[in-house]
Amino acid sequence: MSSPTDNKHQFRASTRLIHAGYDPHEYHGFVNPPVVHASTVLFPDAATMRRRDHSYLYGLRGTPTTDALEAALDDLEGSAGTILVPSGLAAISIPLLAFLSHGDHCLVIDSVYGPTRHFCDTLLTRMGVEVEYFDPAIGAGLKDLMRDTTRVVFLEAPGSNTFEMIDIRVMADIARAGNAVSMIDNTWATPLFLRPLDFGVDLSIHALTKYPGGHSDIMLGSVSATAATYTRLREAQMQIGINAAPDDAYLAIRGLKTMEVRLRAHERAALRLAHWLEGHSGVARVLHPALPSFPGHGLWKRQFKGASGLFSFVLDGGGNREADAFLDALRIFGLGYSWGGFESLALQVDLSDRLFAKAPTEGPVIRLQVGLENVDDLQEDLEAGFAAISAIG
Ligand SMILES: *Cc1c(COP(=O)(O)O)cnc(C)c1O
């Protein structure tokens, strides 16, 4: 029997999101894949075992559940192969370990996710890799930083917490011309809003913890690769010995089915609040790529198909005391890390580790993850935050 994805390229992304990765008729017609908990897989005879000629070999190497998620992500990203790992951070560290050796040079965008920088500054540096950060505004100037030993160019767009935009194709082309592997942390956009491999990037990295999971109840990561990079990436994953747990992979598959509907709702509510904040007297600037006032807006528009529900704004004056007053007055926005779930979250951003993409000077930077609550309620919640700042006097 034919599955709706047999000829999947005729379908649009919204349809592929629903049907990609798994054919119900391969498992009795059940519309969801089985959750396979496994270590041992039995072989029918010794010769088969010797040849390793079997669809599955061992739980660590994958199961029908992890296969279904990997196949769905390959379809969405346009990649040749995807690996799953137990967190978004592991989806950053594993490819860096896969493609870097002692003596290599690694270029990392300065607006990178904080724990990525921490990994680079500690374990990678201890391994003897020379890590160099570059200004997200460098553009074609990246070429001048390339060396004979540059093996990896690590990107993130938009930048973590401050949302700087880059020309992805220009940077991917510079990396490829220099025989370096380009990697991008694509968590903010999800494959629905950005397909980095279409822009010449080799590896697209996701914290599936965020929008694909969507319910703040799993930790999971993925790396989707070109044909030229996939084998080495998969080897590193197996050398290190990690994969995704079946229940988490299943929840990510489940989350993908509603991801576009949720993302569009996050996008709409976040944009409404961003526009409102832009006109608020307590706000110096709003850092949201879909706002025409944002410096990277043109780059965003040219490359991305949408904006998710995470953005920041800069308070007009004040310091930690004002930021704390604002955050403590919020009743709906919770104070917590991570994002991409159903619930709204707020926090004050720490940008003290930046070398080039420095913290705004007007006041504290507040990051919002806009959830799926009523947007009028969310606006009133933020208004209470501004009132608490005014009450300090
Ligand atoms: C959260 C996040 C990660 C890490 O994901 P975890 O699953 O929390 O380890 C990586 N990159 C970005 C941009 C993130 O926001």
PDBQT file of the ligand as one rigid body, heavy atoms in Angstrom, charges set to zero:
ROOT
HETATM    1  C1  LIG A 401      18.015  25.504  24.803  1.00  0.00    +0.000 C 
HETATM    2  C2  LIG A 401      18.985  25.681  23.704  1.00  0.00    +0.000 A 
HETATM    3  C3  LIG A 401      19.971  24.724  23.453  1.00  0.00    +0.000 A 
HETATM    4  C4  LIG A 401      20.195  23.537  24.351  1.00  0.00    +0.000 C 
HETATM    5  O1  LIG A 401      19.118  22.680  24.430  1.00  0.00    +0.000 OA
HETATM    6  P1  LIG A 401      18.957  21.721  25.715  1.00  0.00    +0.000 P 
HETATM    7  O2  LIG A 401      18.048  20.665  25.210  1.00  0.00    +0.000 OA
HETATM    8  O3  LIG A 401      18.367  22.589  26.785  1.00  0.00    +0.000 OA
HETATM    9  O4  LIG A 401      20.312  21.206  26.056  1.00  0.00    +0.000 OA
HETATM   10  C5  LIG A 401      20.796  24.917  22.370  1.00  0.00    +0.000 A 
HETATM   11  N1  LIG A 401      20.683  25.994  21.592  1.00  0.00    +0.000 NA
HETATM   12  C6  LIG A 401      19.770  26.945  21.805  1.00  0.00    +0.000 A 
HETATM   13  C7  LIG A 401      19.697  28.111  20.891  1.00  0.00    +0.000 C 
HETATM   14  C8  LIG A 401      18.895  26.824  22.874  1.00  0.00    +0.000 A 
HETATM   15  O5  LIG A 401      18.012  27.783  23.115  1.00  0.00    +0.000 OA
ENDROOT
TORSDOF 0
